[in-house]
Amino acid sequence: MAYISQEEKKELAPAIKAVLKKYNMKGSISINHYSSLVVTLSKGALKFNYSHGSGYAQINSYHVEDRHDGTNRDFLIELVRAMKGGDWHDRSDPMIDYFDISYYIDINVGKWNKPYIEE
């Protein structure tokens, strides 16, 4: 069962913040329903394609390498790695309806009511 605690979030936060700082990005770290670690990017130097309207997108963490390029790709790869930390696992097998994952990873660019600001 996917589960992440506030303590685990605190342990992962320094590495996540280091990646954000390295790429001159601002964002917040939160937990959704104790099953997802969420990073919401509020503003930064990178430019994103918006899939949900102006200034808002959700990044698929499973396809970062093949759907992004350049600096965005490098940033997202490092961000996902920092969000997973050292103990993350995914032993799921959807073919037999078996799900065993440490926790889910959500990356939002902006919010539905507060768009991402490109600096």
C-alpha positions as CSV (number, residue, x, y, z in Angstrom):
1,M,0.0,0.0,0.0
2,A,1.4,3.4,-0.9
3,Y,2.1,5.5,2.1
4,I,4.3,8.5,2.9
5,S,4.5,10.2,6.3
6,Q,5.3,13.8,7.2
7,E,8.6,12.5,8.7
8,E,9.6,11.0,5.4
9,K,8.7,14.2,3.6
10,K,11.0,16.1,6.0
11,E,13.8,13.7,5.2
12,L,13.4,14.1,1.5
13,A,12.9,17.9,1.5
14,P,16.6,19.0,1.6
15,A,17.4,17.1,-1.5
16,I,14.3,18.4,-3.3
17,K,15.0,22.0,-2.3
18,A,18.6,21.6,-3.5
19,V,17.4,20.6,-7.0
20,L,14.9,23.5,-7.0
21,K,17.7,25.9,-6.0
22,K,20.1,24.5,-8.6
23,Y,17.7,25.3,-11.4
24,N,16.4,28.6,-10.0
25,M,12.9,27.2,-9.3
26,K,10.5,28.0,-6.5
27,G,8.0,25.4,-5.3
28,S,6.3,23.7,-2.4
29,I,6.4,20.2,-1.1
30,S,3.3,18.5,0.3
31,I,1.6,15.2,0.8
32,N,-1.7,14.2,-0.7
33,H,-3.9,11.6,1.1
34,Y,-0.7,10.1,2.7
35,S,-0.1,8.3,-0.5
36,S,1.5,10.9,-2.8
37,L,4.5,13.2,-2.4
38,V,3.7,16.4,-4.3
39,V,6.0,19.1,-5.6
40,T,4.1,22.1,-7.0
41,L,6.3,24.5,-9.0
42,S,5.2,28.1,-8.6
43,K,7.8,30.1,-10.5
44,G,11.1,29.7,-12.2
45,A,13.4,30.1,-15.1
46,L,12.1,27.0,-17.0
47,K,9.4,27.1,-19.6
48,F,6.8,24.4,-19.7
49,N,4.0,23.3,-22.1
50,Y,0.7,23.6,-20.3
51,S,-1.6,20.7,-20.7
52,H,-4.5,22.0,-18.5
53,G,-4.8,25.6,-19.6
54,S,-2.7,28.6,-19.2
55,G,0.0,28.3,-16.5
56,Y,-1.0,24.8,-15.2
57,A,0.3,21.3,-16.1
58,Q,0.8,18.0,-14.4
59,I,4.1,16.2,-15.2
60,N,4.0,12.4,-15.7
61,S,6.9,11.2,-13.6
62,Y,7.1,7.9,-15.5
63,H,7.8,9.6,-18.8
64,V,10.1,12.5,-17.9
65,E,13.0,11.2,-20.0
66,D,11.1,10.7,-23.3
67,R,8.6,13.6,-23.2
68,H,10.9,16.5,-22.2
69,D,14.2,17.7,-23.5
70,G,17.1,20.0,-22.6
71,T,17.3,21.7,-19.3
72,N,13.6,20.7,-18.5
73,R,14.5,17.1,-18.9
74,D,17.6,17.4,-16.7
75,F,15.7,19.2,-14.0
76,L,12.8,16.8,-13.9
77,I,15.1,13.7,-13.8
78,E,16.9,15.2,-10.9
79,L,13.7,16.2,-9.2
80,V,12.1,12.8,-9.5
81,R,15.3,11.2,-8.2
82,A,15.3,13.5,-5.2
83,M,11.6,12.8,-4.6
84,K,12.2,9.0,-4.6
85,G,15.2,9.1,-2.2
86,G,17.0,5.9,-1.4
87,D,14.3,3.7,-0.2
88,W,11.6,4.1,-2.8
89,H,10.4,1.0,-4.6
90,D,7.8,0.0,-7.2
91,R,7.2,-3.7,-7.5
92,S,3.8,-3.3,-9.1
93,D,2.5,-5.6,-11.8
94,P,-0.7,-4.3,-13.3
95,M,-1.1,-7.4,-15.5
96,I,-2.1,-9.3,-12.4
97,D,-3.6,-6.4,-10.6
98,Y,-0.8,-6.2,-8.0
99,F,0.3,-2.8,-6.7
100,D,3.3,-2.5,-4.4
101,I,4.8,1.0,-4.4
102,S,6.4,3.1,-1.6
103,Y,4.4,6.2,-2.6
104,Y,3.3,8.0,-5.7
105,I,5.0,11.1,-7.1
106,D,3.1,14.1,-8.4
107,I,4.7,17.1,-10.0
108,N,2.5,20.1,-10.7
109,V,3.5,23.2,-12.7
110,G,1.4,25.9,-11.1
111,K,-2.1,25.3,-9.7
112,W,-5.5,25.3,-11.3
113,N,-6.2,28.7,-9.6
114,K,-2.6,30.1,-9.4
115,P,-0.6,29.8,-12.6
116,Y,3.1,29.1,-12.9
117,I,5.2,32.3,-13.4
118,E,8.1,32.2,-15.8
119,E,10.9,34.5,-14.8
